[in-house]
Each structure stands twice: as C-alpha cells, then as structure tokens.
Amino acid sequence: MNSPWRIEKALAYLLLIALVLSVHFVARTAIGMHNVSDPVLSKPCYVGIIGLAKWPGIYAFKNPPSLQELVNKAGGLEHKFSSDLPLINNKSLCSNTISIAMSEGGKLKAQVQKMDPYKRIALGLRLDVNTESEQELTAIPGIGIKTARAIVHFRERAGCINSLSQLTSIPGVGPKILRRISPYATITNSHEHRGQGK
C-alpha cells in the first residue's frame, strides 16, 4: 500500500525539480543571461530600460547594443509609433538606464541616465571613485556619507584619484576599509577626470 504513495511522492519531487529548472532556464533566457563560464561573456554590458518599453528592466548583452536591440529585448514599445527611435552611441548604453518617452512634438526621445548605483553594485559593476557623487559612493559597502564626503573632498583637492590605495590617506579609511571597498570600487583613466570632481 505504501508503494503507490512513494511513487507519487517521488514523481511530485521530480516534477518540482523540473519546474524549478525550467523556470530558471526561462528566466535566464528572458534577461539575456548565458553560461557564466562562457569566456566571451565574462563582462556583459548591462543596460536598463524604462518608459514606453513593454518589459522595463535591466538586460545583459555580449556587446554594447543598439537602442533598437535593447527595445527588441524589452518586448518592443507599448504602442506603435510613426517616428523612429533616435540614434544613440552604443557604448554610452552600458551601465546606464535608457528612458524612452514621447516628446511634445510627437517624436520618440531616448534619454540616457546613470543606472542606480545600488543596481550596478548588485550586478557586480564597480563604481568609479573619480566620477560618483557623495550619495552614489555610499552604495559601496564600507562607505558611509562621512567617508563619501571625505573622498569627494580629497578628489576635488587632488584633481583626481590615481589608485585605490590613495584612499588610505583619507581619515577613517585604513587598510581594513580599503580591503572591504576594493571589490566594489574602481579608478578609470584618472587624467580624464582632472578638475571634474563634483
């Protein structure tokens, strides 16, 4: 008598496992994710889309997408529009959010906005200590508003930060804090940012 019950229980577990695996596969495919071990995709380009997209969200691409590729991945636009999508530099899309709206003149417009720093951190993207604002720097674990303010002040005085190790000259940032923030922070070409501290 126990045998049919055990078979039903085993089948239920198998169905549950199959369901979980298929949901995982569909979710990864829907957002454009691929096998993490794929060397080509070690650093995907993440782009957010909001506004008139059918499926607003954040999407991953192997290479910087065109605006049309981003819109297609987001299910297209909510309505058919007579105007074309504006042209945007593909490279400017990575790590940003694109807002698609209708202008007063009835044309589609796309505005590139910086992606929320907490979302960038969650996606494994590092924040640039030479360009982020005080508020954005607080998204880095280990940096509070006081430390963020000190980093921005240091950056303004120095013109830019050339290496993360320079942060240890800021009061309150010792080797322990530096180790904690290093996985989340980066320095871009420091010469580009001279005098751009905000």
N, C-alpha and C positions, 0 to 999 in steps of 0.2 A: 504493500500500500504506500510506503514511503517513496518508492521508486518513481512514480509519475510526478510526485511533488518535487523531488530533487531535479528531475529533468526539466520541469517548468521553471524552477529557480535558476538552474544553470542557463537555460535559454534566455531568461529575463536579464541575467548578468551580461550575457553575450550581446544581447540587443542594446543594453545600456552602453556597453563599451563601444559598439559600432556607432551608436548615435553620437556619443561624445567625440569620437574620432572624425566622423563626417562633419559635425558642426565645426570642429577645429579646422579641418581642411577647407570648408566653405568660407569660414571667416578669414583665413589667411589669403585665400584666393581673392575674396572680395576687396580686401585692402591692398592687394598687390604685393604681399609678402612672399618671399621664397625661402628655400632652404638656407638656413644660417651658415652652413658650411660652404656654400657656393662662393668661391673666392671673388667672383666678379661683383657680387653684391655686398662686399664687406662694409661699404659705406654708402647706403642708399640715400637718395635725395628725398627728404620728406617735405611735402607741401600740403598746407591746409587750404580748404576752400569753404567759403561761406556765402551767404546772399542767395542768389537765384538758382543755385545748384540743387538738383533733386535730392542728392545724398551728400549733404555737407559733412565734412570730416577731414581727417588727415590721411594722405595717401603716400605710399612709398614707390619710388621709381629707381630703375638701374641708373639712368642718366637724367639730367635735368629735362623735364617735359616741356612741351609747348603748352600754351594755355588751352588749346583745343584738346590735347591729350589729357590734361587734367580734368577738363569739363566732361570728356567722354568717360573717364574713370569714375567720376562722381554722378554718373547716370544721365548726363546731359543737363539741360536747363529746364526749369519748371514749365516754361511756356515756349512756344515758337516765336522767334523774334526776326524781324526783317533785316535788322542790322547785323553785321559780322562782329565777331569778337575782336577787341583791339589787339594790336601786336605788343608783346612784352618780351623782354630779353629773357630767354630760358634760364640762364644762370641766376637771375635775380629771384627765381621762384623758390629755390631750395631753402629750407629752414624758415620760410615765410608763410603767411596766410594771404590768400587772394580773396578779395571781396568783389563779387560781381553784382552790379546793380544797373538800373536803368536811369539814364540821365534825363534831365527835364526836356531835352530835345528829342527824346525817344530812342537814343542810341545806347547800346550796351557799353558800360565802362567797367574797367577792372582796376582795382586799387591794391597795390602790394603793401602789406602791413607786416611788421615784425611778428613772428609767431610768439605766443606767450612763453616766457622763459621756463615756467614750470613744465609746460608740454615739451619743450626742447630737452630739458633735463630728463624727463621720463622716457623720451625716445633715444636717450644716450648721446645727445648732441651736447658738446661743450659750449659754455658761454665765454665770450671774449672779454677779458677784464679791461681791455683798452676801449671797448665801444659800448658796453652795457651801462645803463643808468644805475643809480643807487638802488632803486626799487628792484630792478632786474637782477642785480647782483645778489640780492637776498634769497633768490631761488636756489643758490648754490648752498648745499648743506655745509654748515660750519660758518657761514657768513650772515651775521645779523645786520640790522640797519646801521649800527655804530661802526662796524668794520667796513661795511659797504661805503659809508660816507668817507671813512679814512682812505679807502682805496681810490675813490674818485678824487679826493683832495690831493693825494700823492701823485696821481696820474696828471692832474692839472699842473702841479708844480714841476714835475719831471718832463712833461711833454708827452710821455707815453711810458708804458711798462715794457721792458725788453725781455724779461724772463719771469716766470712764476716765482723763482727764488728771491726776486727783488721784494716780493710782498712781505718777507720776514723783517724788512726794515720798518714796517708799519707797526706801531704799538698794538699789541694784542694778537698779532699774527706771528706765532712761533713755528718751529718745525712740525709740531703736532697738528696745528691747524692747517699748515701748508700741505701735509700728507692727506688730510681729510678733504681739502678742496681740490687737490690736483686732478682727480679723475673727472671733475666737472668743469674745470676752467681751462682756458687756452689763451694763447697770445697769437694774434695774427701779425702780419708784417708790421712791426712797430713803427717803421718810418712813415707809413701811410697815415698814422694817427697823430703825428706830432701836432700839438696845439688843438686837437679836436676833443679834448676832454669835456664832458658835459656835466 
